[in-house]
Amino acid sequence: MILDREEKRTAYPDLKESWVILAITVLAAIALNVLILILYFIVSKVGPPGLSQTIVGHSLTMLLSYVALFAVVIWIAVRKKVRVEGRFAPDCSLPSPVSMLLIVLATLAIYFLVDPLVDLIPMPAFIERLFLQLLGDQNVWMIITVVIAAPICEELLVRGIMLDGLLKIYPPGKAIFWSAIFFGLFHLNPWQFIPALALGLFMGWIYYRSRSLMVTIVIHFIANGTGAVLGYFIPTGADEMITTRELIGNNFLYVVCLAAALLLATLSLIILNKRQTL
């Protein structure tokens, strides 16, 4: 049941405002990339050869620009949330060790289970080259961006601000569903949308049960860290993506792994659901 008008005014954001946050983030990302391209062009014209690629194309530049982008959007959203709700104080506690173990196991299982769905979507060659470049870039700054900065920034915005407000206005199922949709859309491509949607539903449910932002950051860290580890198995100079099925190298073993992941995810979710507190 949707809360009455008086209660609505004490929570931010609602669904419409969440779409605005998404739009602001996407537009800011586009503007930032345009500025980076302009900087790249200027430096390449006036600077010594190779300087533009060294500075603008460096992974540290990507890390700083990524953090700056989310810092601005989060700052805007937090100011609005504080004005409407009076405070912004995310819970950074962790569940019990048993719950945390079950959450980790469920995260890994869900991550593996969405793999066949992603493989069903054809990937254009230029997108494939882009993913290969990102996965092959395993320097420290890229790892920090993907494994540390992304979980913290995205969870602060999607779960800490957006889902927190939606849960105060709408029924839990609706709030969790839309927060997962927004989380998927933030990635701006269908190959990341599917796993982001699946994990977003899981993280939204865990946040609803625990109200802990830290636990969703940990889930996000595990998911992105798993992807970064798998990136090490892609041969240097590979010209096409390698699926998990190909990494395993045996179709029967791959199916067995999928079945095991489904069983593990199911059991973990059932036990977590039965626990009175996480």
Buried (B, 14 or more C-beta within 10 A) or exposed (E): EEBEEEEBEEBBBBBEBBBEBBEBBBEBBEEBEEEBEEBBEEBBEEEEEEEBEEBBEBBBBBBBBBBEBBEBBBEBBBEBBEEBBEEBEBBEEBBEEEBBEBBBBBBBBBBBBBBBEBBEEEBEEEBBBEBBEBBBBBEEBBBBBBBBBBBBBBBBBBBBBBBBBBBBBBEBEBBBBBBBBBBBBBBEBEBBBBBBBBBBBBBBBBBBBBBBBBBBBBBBBBBBBBBBEBBEEBEEEEEEBBEBBEEBEEEEEBEEBBEEBBEBBEBBBEBBEEEEEB
